[in-house]
Amino acid sequence: MAQASYAQDVLAVNYVGGRQASLDPDELVPRLGDYVRADAFVQWEYSRHLEFQIRFENLADEFFIQGSQSDALRLTPGAPFAVRGEIQITF
């Protein structure tokens, strides 16, 4: 009968400071604001061949601008709250 080898849980907090929206130093562009994003995950290794993981991303469901393309007109919003699961089978 298989027994769990280990289980772990982790809370991760990322801080990203304000930054320029364009790489061109001569371009007059707004700065992207800073943000804090908290994620958590739980991982459980059932056996050496079977592992489960569930991830909770952006726990506070905060809106933030993750980045921009080459100019400041194309901003990329960060992902909203999400729950993702994973099952890993190793042969």
C-alpha positions in Angstrom: 0.0 0.0 0.0 1.4 3.4 -1.0 2.0 6.0 1.7 2.6 9.8 1.3 6.3 10.6 1.3 5.8 14.3 2.0 3.5 17.2 1.8 4.5 20.9 1.8 2.8 24.3 1.5 4.5 27.6 0.5 3.4 31.2 0.5 5.3 33.4 -1.9 5.2 37.2 -2.0 6.7 39.2 -4.9 7.3 42.9 -4.9 7.9 44.7 -8.2 8.9 48.3 -8.0 7.8 51.1 -10.3 9.5 51.1 -13.6 9.6 53.0 -16.9 7.0 51.8 -19.5 9.5 52.1 -22.4 13.2 51.3 -22.8 13.8 54.4 -24.8 15.3 56.9 -22.3 14.4 59.9 -24.6 10.8 59.0 -24.8 8.5 60.8 -22.3 6.4 58.0 -21.0 4.6 57.2 -17.8 6.0 54.9 -15.2 4.4 51.6 -14.4 3.3 51.4 -10.8 4.7 49.1 -8.3 2.7 46.0 -7.1 2.8 43.2 -4.6 1.5 39.8 -5.6 1.0 36.8 -3.2 0.8 33.2 -4.4 0.5 30.0 -2.5 0.8 26.3 -3.3 0.4 22.9 -1.7 2.3 20.0 -3.0 1.8 16.3 -2.0 4.0 13.4 -3.1 1.8 10.4 -2.8 4.5 8.0 -3.9 7.8 8.3 -5.9 5.7 8.0 -9.1 2.7 10.2 -8.2 2.6 13.8 -7.1 -0.2 16.4 -6.8 0.1 20.2 -6.7 -2.5 23.0 -6.4 -1.5 26.6 -6.9 -3.4 29.8 -5.9 -2.1 32.8 -7.9 -2.7 36.5 -7.1 -4.5 35.7 -3.8 -5.7 39.2 -3.3 -7.1 39.4 -6.9 -5.3 42.8 -7.3 -5.2 44.5 -10.7 -1.7 45.4 -11.8 0.2 46.2 -15.0 2.8 43.4 -15.4 4.7 45.0 -18.2 4.6 46.8 -21.6 5.8 46.1 -25.1 8.4 48.2 -26.9 6.2 51.3 -26.5 4.0 52.5 -23.6 0.9 52.1 -25.7 0.7 48.3 -25.3 0.4 47.5 -21.6 0.1 43.9 -20.3 -2.2 43.5 -17.4 -1.3 40.9 -14.7 -3.4 37.8 -14.4 -6.4 37.8 -11.9 -6.9 35.3 -9.1 -6.5 31.8 -10.5 -6.4 28.2 -9.1 -4.4 25.7 -11.0 -3.9 22.0 -10.4 -1.3 19.5 -11.6 -0.8 15.8 -11.4 2.6 14.4 -12.2 3.1 10.8 -13.0 6.7 9.5 -13.3 7.5 6.2 -15.0 
